[in-house]
């Protein structure tokens, strides 16, 4: 036993890895690679996700092409998610939401004391023949960020009151003044900042947001070399840059980009730079 380790007072919670979730740019190409090259067996395929399995293993690989969902996730099989939830305080686990019904049991996402998110799933109501993931890809990540129906009229009203263009909002007090009343208008689960931002984007793409002129803030001045560094850090995400605000990916981008600069930029100013790259 490691000198710093302590014997556990309860049975092991994590039994095995139940599934590994991966986002791919093309579902067809992803399925082809993981079956033809990696030798996995295709179990089920729908419009936006596919479930595969190793021939001698119960662990599944779930591929999806939803840009609004996490790029990677690992689900751990446990005996009973609700039982763990009931003992969350003594286990020092922070649940991101209460356990939610899955096809064959319950699932949830928790944070350990170090900030790591763990996805838990059980088979407490196991049903033979049920395909776990025959549902919308958003439900693959239950407990992380539930899809919340947008309140379009309210969001448009709050947006008009700000008088600032959408690209000028992320990481500003103006966005917070919109987000606060918008989130409070929803019952639980409430939309996160990332989901509120996506609601705004969808309204803009549908031509529902009023035209408010040019952004009031300007991108910071950087050297061509620094701009090239930002483009390199973005990589393939440049084409999907609208979806970056309020994501862990963007937080990492800000940290990495600031390491290349003589002075640190705020998340808003980094966003203002990113917002100009694909225009």
PEGI-V73654 format. One record per residue. N is the residue number from 1. RES is the residue in one small letter. SS is DSSP state (A for helix, B for strand, O for the rest). Layout:
N/RES/SS  N/RES/SS
//
This chain:
1/x/O  2/x/O  3/x/O  4/x/O  5/x/O  6/x/O  7/x/O  8/x/O  9/x/O  10/x/O  11/x/O  12/x/O  13/x/O  14/x/O  15/x/O  16/x/B  17/x/B  18/x/B  19/x/B  20/x/B  21/x/B  22/x/B  23/x/B  24/x/O  25/x/O  26/x/O  27/x/A  28/x/A  29/x/A  30/x/A  31/x/A  32/x/A  33/x/A  34/x/A  35/x/A  36/x/A  37/x/A  38/x/O  39/x/O  40/x/O  41/x/B  42/x/B  43/x/B  44/x/B  45/x/B  46/x/O  47/x/O  48/x/O  49/x/B  50/x/B  51/x/B  52/x/B  53/x/B  54/x/O  55/x/O  56/x/O  57/x/O  58/x/O  59/x/O  60/x/B  61/x/B  62/x/B  63/x/B  64/x/B  65/x/O  66/x/O  67/x/O  68/x/O  69/x/O  70/x/O  71/x/O  72/x/B  73/x/B  74/x/B  75/x/B  76/x/B  77/x/B  78/x/O  79/x/O  80/x/O  81/x/A  82/x/A  83/x/A  84/x/A  85/x/A  86/x/A  87/x/O  88/x/A  89/x/A  90/x/A  91/x/A  92/x/O  93/x/O  94/x/B  95/x/B  96/x/O  97/x/O  98/x/O  99/x/O  100/x/B  101/x/B  102/x/B  103/x/O  104/x/O  105/x/B  106/x/B  107/x/B  108/x/B  109/x/B  110/x/B  111/x/B  112/x/O  113/x/O  114/x/O  115/x/O  116/x/O  117/x/B  118/x/B  119/x/B  120/x/B  121/x/B  122/x/O  123/x/O  124/x/O  125/x/O  126/x/O  127/x/O  128/x/O  129/x/O  130/x/O  131/x/O  132/x/O  133/x/O  134/x/O  135/x/O  136/x/O  137/x/A  138/x/A  139/x/A  140/x/A  141/x/A  142/x/O  143/x/O  144/x/O  145/x/O  146/x/O  147/x/O  148/x/O  149/x/O  150/x/O  151/x/O  152/x/A  153/x/A  154/x/A  155/x/A  156/x/A  157/x/A  158/x/A  159/x/A  160/x/A  161/x/A  162/x/A  163/x/O  164/x/O  165/x/O  166/x/A  167/x/A  168/x/A  169/x/O  170/x/O  171/x/O  172/x/O  173/x/A  174/x/A  175/x/A  176/x/A  177/x/A  178/x/A  179/x/A  180/x/A  181/x/A  182/x/A  183/x/A  184/x/A  185/x/O  186/x/O  187/x/O  188/x/O  189/x/O  190/x/O  191/x/O  192/x/O  193/x/A  194/x/A  195/x/A  196/x/A  197/x/A  198/x/A  199/x/A  200/x/A  201/x/A  202/x/A  203/x/A  204/x/A  205/x/A  206/x/O  207/x/O  208/x/O  209/x/O  210/x/O  211/x/O  212/x/O  213/x/O  214/x/O  215/x/O  216/x/O  217/x/O  218/x/O  219/x/O  220/x/O  221/x/O  222/x/O  223/x/O  224/x/A  225/x/A  226/x/A  227/x/A  228/x/A  229/x/A  230/x/A  231/x/A  232/x/A  233/x/A  234/x/A  235/x/A  236/x/A  237/x/A  238/x/A  239/x/A  240/x/A  241/x/A  242/x/A  243/x/A  244/x/O  245/x/O  246/x/O  247/x/O  248/x/A  249/x/A  250/x/A  251/x/A  252/x/A  253/x/A  254/x/A  255/x/A  256/x/A  257/x/A  258/x/A  259/x/O  260/x/O  261/x/O  262/x/O  263/x/O  264/x/O  265/x/O  266/x/O  267/x/A  268/x/A  269/x/A  270/x/A  271/x/A  272/x/A  273/x/A  274/x/A  275/x/A  276/x/A  277/x/A  278/x/O  279/x/O
//
